[in-house]
Amino acid sequence: MKAKLLFFAMLLIGALPVFAQNPLVGTWVETSDKVEEIKIITPTHVMFLIRPLNADTVSMGGGGTYSLKGNKYIENLQTDDFTEYLINLEPYKKMKAAYDYKVENDKFYCKGTFIVSDSLKYPVNHTFVKVKSANSYPNNPGIGTWNQLSSTYWGVDSKKQSHTNATATRFQIITPTHWIRTSTRDKKVENRMAGTYTMQGNKIYPVMEYASFPINKSDKIEITQRIEGDKMYWSGIVKDATGKAVFHFEDVFQRVPGKVNKIAAAK
């Protein structure tokens, strides 16, 4: 009887589709003669920032979910607050972000046409290079996509302030090597930022490398992280060049679920 069960189990396993690791997962950078784009792709979500080469600050960004169908990479772009798809809004009813793609070694080739409307169409022919980092934390429990539920913050000489995601939305992605974040308030873009981080125990030390505002590289950020179920709690301190705490924040996030994208492996 046990032999028969084992035989049928082996048949079932053999009948199941075999999936390979999604080669798009990672952090990618593409540089043209005018702009630099950083794109972070997880198994479920994508987020990107674009910085003109003649500027120190990010000019635009976006993100959402994505899907893979054969050699097609399809981005389901959402508004900056990540609460609804752009394609459901006017004038984006005809928006299409579907490209031919391939990954070879550390390069991600993306080619096609980004259609916004009948009158707005942009040719896309990008070659992204995978970003390698000296530090990687695959066991960081904060890896994933997060929606900030609330935040309380105060400076040295200011009273505590707070907001919830009813008016201020902060969406962020954390990977083993990078983080990226977009913030809106009252449906308007507030800021965007991205970078790397180091980690010791439950302490995270973000390094800001991209932002829509001038980066003060002398500031140091220290975050104490706690994960409980689908909630992430951050207690953070910003210190100036002298080591003095100049800003504090207490944030609560909720994990954002999503469909995991896989690719079928050849047998």
Secondary structure as UniProt FT lines:
FT   HELIX           2..15
FT   STRAND          19..20
FT   TURN            23..24
FT   STRAND          26..31
FT   STRAND          35..41
FT   STRAND          45..52
FT   TURN            53..54
FT   STRAND          60..69
FT   TURN            70..71
FT   STRAND          72..78
FT   TURN            80..81
FT   HELIX           86..88
FT   TURN            90..91
FT   TURN            93..94
FT   STRAND          98..104
FT   TURN            105..106
FT   STRAND          107..115
FT   STRAND          121..130
FT   TURN            138..139
FT   TURN            141..142
FT   STRAND          144..155
FT   TURN            156..157
FT   STRAND          161..164
FT   TURN            165..167
FT   STRAND          168..174
FT   STRAND          178..185
FT   TURN            186..187
FT   STRAND          188..200
FT   TURN            201..202
FT   STRAND          203..211
FT   TURN            217..218
FT   STRAND          220..228
FT   TURN            229..230
FT   STRAND          231..239
FT   TURN            241..242
FT   STRAND          245..255
FT   STRAND          263..264
//
